[in-house]
């Protein structure tokens, strides 16, 4: 069966890892993640609960990969950006834009 090359990527605050692997055509994003070895290296990854994407576009685990795709495993957000902004507004703090004076 013909093979394709894909990258699988995961990052923590301390470390990022990019793995190039060869898989058979028709391989799903979830299968590529499992074959990449990242689940063993980062045991905190819960593939059933993690969101994944291809080149920053969210996809389902069963999405079939194409040659040179980059599969990204996303970590959950620590803080909801919308909630942080609401809290700043409630506290009367002004956000700076463009590094200039607010």
Secondary structure, 3 states (H helix, E strand, C coil): CCEEEEEEEEECCCCEEEEEEEEECCCEHHHHHHHHCHHHHCCCCCCCCCEEEECCEEECCCCECCCCCEEEEECCCCCCHHHHHHHHHHCCCCCCCCCCCC
